[in-house]
Amino acid sequence: MRGRAQPLGTGVLTPDGWRSIGELEVGDLVIGSNGEPTPVLGVYPQGEKKIYRLYSQDGASVLASEDHLWTVRTRDDARREQPWRVLETKELIGDLRSSHYHKWELPLLSVPVCFPEREVPMDPYALGLLLGDGCVTGTTTPSFATEDPELVMALEHALPGVRARWKGGPDYVLNRVRQPGESMTIANPITDVMRRLRLSGCKSNTKFVPEVYLRNTAETRMAVLQGLLDADGGPVTQQGRTCRIQFSTVSPRLREDVVFLVQSLGGVAYWRTRPARGRTPGSARGRQIRHRHDAYILDIRLPEGIEPFRLSRKAEAYNASGGGRPMRFVDRIEPRGTAECVCIQVAAEDSLYVTEDFLLTHNTLNDAFIILDEAQNSSAEQMKMFLTRLGFNSKIVVTGDVTQVDLPSGTVSGLRVVQDILDGIPDIHFARLSSADVVRHKLVSDIVDAYGRYDASREAQEPKAIQQRGKRRP
């Protein structure tokens, strides 16, 4: 039995968010490579196993056992349109480069993750713009800063009952539009929503995307990301190369939220830190302003069909060069001791499910031909575990000799029991071999026949022995 296992605390993505793999039970739903929920068919404890951490080149990582399975392909496989391979962790170790390239590409989500739709209190695009260039202190009227009138118009359109009043330079004040007869004490609708989302009073280094937007439909997540990128992001063009997307923030939590949005849509995000210390001060109204917080720069690649920008000038620059294709490669694999592990089987046709950092990992062999030899020495429980892990489009051949059982006394051979349990089920065939089918030394055929006669005589004598014991009883 191959382990295909991960430590009990490893995160697995479900429609309700992240859960540890050790908490999952048969019937629970996890997210597959197509972004859709897929049920867990089996949970198999694996005991203590040697553990490694696999890193991709974009900084994502996850723990897995040395015999855990990964779906991978090389650049040549992709160019020749060859099928993906399935390899164990230990098979990848020491074979991670081809010349100066990463050798093994990892699959990405084929479509964005499908989370259940949830009601939101504010238009998601407007929220993204405000998180990027808005100021919501909770004590003053909300404001927005931009040099693009197009964004001001989009914000007003997305926030009914709000008017953007130009204050000077790039600054706009977001006033509530008063209706005749309304009280002056009615709260600004933006302030009210921000308080409910716990964003009121957040500064540039503490902003975040509320959970109700993060775990929502792909359209909602995309709109939030577009607002953030239109405000604090932009296309980066390079001659002879496709266009990448760049985003910057000084909030560690917002950085993680943007990475989540990108990865949940099937993209890839790299990030690096620009320390505040030692950076050249900025300038505001002729005076120097020193940087107080580290800045995080994110480089983003999104799959084809997902538009990262609504702002016209950014969208035109991005589409002129194209966004390329997001890719993930295995970067390094490092030992991490041992840990208690568990393996799950999911119903997804490609056997993939989403684990930490939206890495796609394998759970059982599909399109495989599997042979279990010496099956007479498996217990009934082991035989059941083996047979119930059959993947899609796979075949299993089980071979064994019930005359040569080496199990401990009192343990029933799984090969004997399975004949009674599965006999008659379609697509399951039993081939019983006699001495004529044994292609060995002639003595082997004679020995097989002798054991057959011996077993038959014992089975015939057992009822007589039981009757005699019954007669001797007083």
Rosetta blueprint (number, residue, H / E / L):
1 M L
2 R L
3 G L
4 R L
5 A L
6 Q E
7 P E
8 L L
9 G L
10 T L
11 G E
12 V E
13 L E
14 T E
15 P L
16 D L
17 G E
18 W E
19 R E
20 S E
21 I H
22 G H
23 E H
24 L L
25 E L
26 V L
27 G L
28 D L
29 L E
30 V E
31 I E
32 G E
33 S L
34 N L
35 G L
36 E L
37 P E
38 T E
39 P E
40 V E
41 L E
42 G E
43 V E
44 Y E
45 P E
46 Q E
47 G E
48 E E
49 K E
50 K E
51 I E
52 Y E
53 R E
54 L E
55 Y E
56 S E
57 Q L
58 D L
59 G L
60 A L
61 S E
62 V E
63 L E
64 A E
65 S E
66 E L
67 D L
68 H L
69 L E
70 W E
71 T E
72 V E
73 R E
74 T L
75 R H
76 D H
77 D H
78 A H
79 R H
80 R L
81 E L
82 Q L
83 P L
84 W L
85 R E
86 V E
87 L E
88 E E
89 T H
90 K H
91 E H
92 L H
93 I L
94 G L
95 D L
96 L L
97 R E
98 S E
99 S L
100 H L
101 Y E
102 H E
103 K L
104 W L
105 E E
106 L E
107 P L
108 L L
109 L L
110 S L
111 V L
112 P L
113 V L
114 C L
115 F L
116 P L
117 E L
118 R L
119 E L
120 V L
121 P L
122 M L
123 D L
124 P H
125 Y H
126 A H
127 L H
128 G H
129 L H
130 L H
131 L H
132 G H
133 D H
134 G E
135 C E
136 V L
137 T L
138 G L
139 T L
140 T L
141 T L
142 P L
143 S E
144 F E
145 A E
146 T L
147 E L
148 D L
149 P H
150 E H
151 L H
152 V H
153 M H
154 A H
155 L H
156 E H
157 H H
158 A H
159 L L
160 P L
161 G L
162 V E
163 R E
164 A E
165 R E
166 W E
167 K E
168 G E
169 G L
170 P L
171 D E
172 Y E
173 V E
174 L E
175 N E
176 R E
177 V L
178 R L
179 Q L
180 P L
181 G L
182 E L
183 S L
184 M L
185 T L
186 I L
187 A L
188 N L
189 P H
190 I H
191 T H
192 D H
193 V H
194 M H
195 R H
196 R H
197 L L
198 R L
199 L L
200 S L
201 G L
202 C L
203 K L
204 S L
205 N L
206 T L
207 K L
208 F L
209 V L
210 P L
211 E H
212 V H
213 Y H
214 L H
215 R L
216 N L
217 T L
218 A H
219 E H
220 T H
221 R H
222 M H
223 A H
224 V H
225 L H
226 Q H
227 G H
228 L H
229 L H
230 D H
231 A H
232 D H
233 G E
234 G E
235 P E
236 V E
237 T E
238 Q E
239 Q L
240 G L
241 R E
242 T E
243 C E
244 R E
245 I E
246 Q E
247 F E
248 S E
249 T E
250 V L
251 S L
252 P H
253 R H
254 L H
255 R H
256 E H
257 D H
258 V H
259 V H
260 F H
261 L H
262 V H
263 Q H
264 S H
265 L L
266 G L
267 G L
268 V E
269 A E
270 Y E
271 W E
272 R E
273 T E
274 R E
275 P L
276 A L
277 R L
278 G L
279 R L
280 T L
281 P L
282 G E
283 S E
284 A E
285 R L
286 G L
287 R E
288 Q E
289 I E
290 R L
291 H L
292 R L
293 H L
294 D L
295 A E
296 Y E
297 I E
298 L E
299 D E
300 I E
301 R E
302 L L
303 P L
304 E L
305 G L
306 I L
307 E L
308 P L
309 F L
310 R L
311 L L
312 S H
313 R H
314 K H
315 A H
316 E H
317 A H
318 Y H
319 N H
320 A H
321 S H
322 G L
323 G L
324 G L
325 R L
326 P L
327 M L
328 R E
329 F E
330 V E
331 D E
332 R E
333 I E
334 E E
335 P E
336 R E
337 G E
338 T E
339 A E
340 E E
341 C E
342 V E
343 C E
344 I E
345 Q E
346 V E
347 A L
348 A L
349 E L
350 D L
351 S L
352 L E
353 Y E
354 V E
355 T E
356 E H
357 D H
358 F H
359 L E
360 L E
361 T E
362 H E
363 N L
364 T L
365 L L
366 N L
367 D L
368 A L
369 F E
370 I E
371 I E
372 L E
373 D L
374 E L
375 A H
376 Q H
377 N H
378 S L
379 S E
380 A H
381 E H
382 Q H
383 M H
384 K H
385 M H
386 F H
387 L H
388 T L
389 R L
390 L L
391 G L
392 F L
393 N L
394 S L
395 K E
396 I E
397 V E
398 V E
399 T L
400 G L
401 D L
402 V L
403 T L
404 Q L
405 V L
406 D L
407 L L
408 P L
409 S L
410 G L
411 T L
412 V L
413 S E
414 G H
415 L H
416 R H
417 V H
418 V H
419 Q H
420 D H
421 I H
422 L H
423 D L
424 G L
425 I L
426 P L
427 D L
428 I L
429 H L
430 F L
431 A L
432 R L
433 L L
434 S L
435 S H
436 A H
437 D H
438 V L
439 V L
440 R L
441 H L
442 K H
443 L H
444 V H
445 S H
446 D H
447 I H
448 V H
449 D H
450 A H
451 Y H
452 G H
453 R H
454 Y H
455 D H
456 A H
457 S H
458 R H
459 E H
460 A H
461 Q H
462 E H
463 P H
464 K H
465 A H
466 I H
467 Q H
468 Q H
469 R H
470 G H
471 K H
472 R H
473 R L
474 P L
